[in-house]
Each structure stands twice: as C-alpha cells, then as structure tokens.
Amino acid sequence: MVSNVKVYFDKEGDYLEVTFSDQPGYMRETENEAIRSRVDQDGNLLGFSVLGVSKLQNDKPLIAELIR
C-alpha cells in the first residue's frame, strides 16, 4: 500500500511526474510515447511521468498500461 505520493509538474518543460517511492530506479518506455514508467531493478512500479501534458487532447483519455 502506498503511503506517500509525490506529484511534480515542470510548466516550462511541460512534464508531469508522479512518484510512489523514493527507491532507486530507472525510467522504462510504455506503449504510449508520452508516458514512461519508473521501476526498480525487480520491475516494481515506483511511479510514472508524462511528457507534453499541455498538448494532450481534453476529449481523449491518456491510456497506458503500467505493468511490471
């Protein structure tokens, strides 16, 4: 269970990052080129990021499967 969630938005870079854990990890591509998942060395999800947030269309949901 997640106890803390950190949300960071860089307006100039148009970048959103949501972090569930401060554990060391790396970014991994997803099927959606705007979304990357952050995972640890075992593949456990630590967070995710979204590039180009302001360019997303309001009438379409942003979908990505964040899997281990």
BALOBA-1460 file (C-alpha; in Angstrom, 3 decimals):
// residues 68
<rec num="1" residu="m" x="0.000" y="0.000" z="0.000"/>
<rec num="2" residu="v" x="1.280" y="3.450" z="-0.914"/>
<rec num="3" residu="s" x="1.627" y="5.872" z="1.966"/>
<rec num="4" residu="n" x="3.007" y="8.904" z="0.120"/>
<rec num="5" residu="v" x="2.610" y="10.092" z="-3.441"/>
<rec num="6" residu="k" x="4.710" y="12.955" z="-4.806"/>
<rec num="7" residu="v" x="3.498" y="14.948" z="-7.792"/>
<rec num="8" residu="y" x="5.888" y="17.255" z="-9.632"/>
<rec num="9" residu="f" x="4.958" y="19.462" z="-12.587"/>
<rec num="10" residu="d" x="7.506" y="21.434" z="-14.590"/>
<rec num="11" residu="k" x="5.491" y="24.025" z="-16.510"/>
<rec num="12" residu="e" x="8.407" y="25.145" z="-18.660"/>
<rec num="13" residu="g" x="9.321" y="21.580" z="-19.592"/>
<rec num="14" residu="d" x="5.640" y="20.542" z="-19.828"/>
<rec num="15" residu="y" x="6.482" y="17.487" z="-17.726"/>
<rec num="16" residu="l" x="4.475" y="15.729" z="-15.008"/>
<rec num="17" residu="e" x="5.993" y="13.143" z="-12.669"/>
<rec num="18" residu="v" x="4.172" y="11.064" z="-10.054"/>
<rec num="19" residu="t" x="6.329" y="9.113" z="-7.597"/>
<rec num="20" residu="f" x="5.123" y="6.390" z="-5.225"/>
<rec num="21" residu="s" x="8.561" y="5.641" z="-3.752"/>
<rec num="22" residu="d" x="11.981" y="7.288" z="-3.471"/>
<rec num="23" residu="q" x="13.733" y="3.953" z="-4.043"/>
<rec num="24" residu="p" x="16.413" y="3.910" z="-6.752"/>
<rec num="25" residu="g" x="15.014" y="3.048" z="-10.144"/>
<rec num="26" residu="y" x="15.004" y="3.825" z="-13.823"/>
<rec num="27" residu="m" x="12.543" y="5.022" z="-16.452"/>
<rec num="28" residu="r" x="11.078" y="2.498" z="-18.877"/>
<rec num="29" residu="e" x="9.120" y="3.151" z="-22.077"/>
<rec num="30" residu="t" x="5.430" y="2.251" z="-22.327"/>
<rec num="31" residu="e" x="3.181" y="1.699" z="-25.329"/>
<rec num="32" residu="n" x="2.270" y="5.404" z="-25.180"/>
<rec num="33" residu="e" x="5.260" y="7.537" z="-26.218"/>
<rec num="34" residu="a" x="4.204" y="10.342" z="-23.835"/>
<rec num="35" residu="i" x="4.306" y="8.084" z="-20.765"/>
<rec num="36" residu="r" x="7.238" y="6.385" z="-19.064"/>
<rec num="37" residu="s" x="7.065" y="4.184" z="-16.006"/>
<rec num="38" residu="r" x="9.652" y="4.323" z="-13.222"/>
<rec num="39" residu="v" x="10.589" y="0.888" z="-11.895"/>
<rec num="40" residu="d" x="13.130" y="-0.645" z="-9.530"/>
<rec num="41" residu="q" x="15.635" y="-3.355" z="-10.513"/>
<rec num="42" residu="d" x="12.975" y="-6.031" z="-9.911"/>
<rec num="43" residu="g" x="10.436" y="-4.283" z="-12.155"/>
<rec num="44" residu="n" x="8.210" y="-2.987" z="-9.338"/>
<rec num="45" residu="l" x="6.403" y="0.229" z="-10.231"/>
<rec num="46" residu="l" x="7.791" y="3.292" z="-8.413"/>
<rec num="47" residu="g" x="5.999" y="6.000" z="-10.401"/>
<rec num="48" residu="f" x="5.393" y="7.388" z="-13.863"/>
<rec num="49" residu="s" x="5.935" y="10.510" z="-15.954"/>
<rec num="50" residu="v" x="4.008" y="12.248" z="-18.730"/>
<rec num="51" residu="l" x="5.700" y="14.400" z="-21.371"/>
<rec num="52" residu="g" x="3.811" y="17.156" z="-23.181"/>
<rec num="53" residu="v" x="0.974" y="17.354" z="-20.655"/>
<rec num="54" residu="s" x="-0.474" y="20.595" z="-22.040"/>
<rec num="55" residu="k" x="-0.659" y="19.131" z="-25.546"/>
<rec num="56" residu="l" x="-2.947" y="16.282" z="-24.531"/>
<rec num="57" residu="q" x="-6.414" y="16.405" z="-26.010"/>
<rec num="58" residu="n" x="-9.173" y="17.038" z="-23.477"/>
<rec num="59" residu="d" x="-11.656" y="14.813" z="-25.289"/>
<rec num="60" residu="k" x="-9.473" y="11.681" z="-25.240"/>
<rec num="61" residu="p" x="-8.218" y="9.832" z="-22.173"/>
<rec num="62" residu="l" x="-4.499" y="9.246" z="-21.775"/>
<rec num="63" residu="i" x="-4.077" y="5.490" z="-21.547"/>
<rec num="64" residu="a" x="-1.024" y="3.396" z="-20.730"/>
<rec num="65" residu="e" x="-0.697" y="0.041" z="-19.071"/>
<rec num="66" residu="l" x="1.899" y="0.346" z="-16.321"/>
<rec num="67" residu="i" x="2.961" y="-3.220" z="-15.726"/>
<rec num="68" residu="r" x="5.772" y="-4.969" z="-14.011"/>
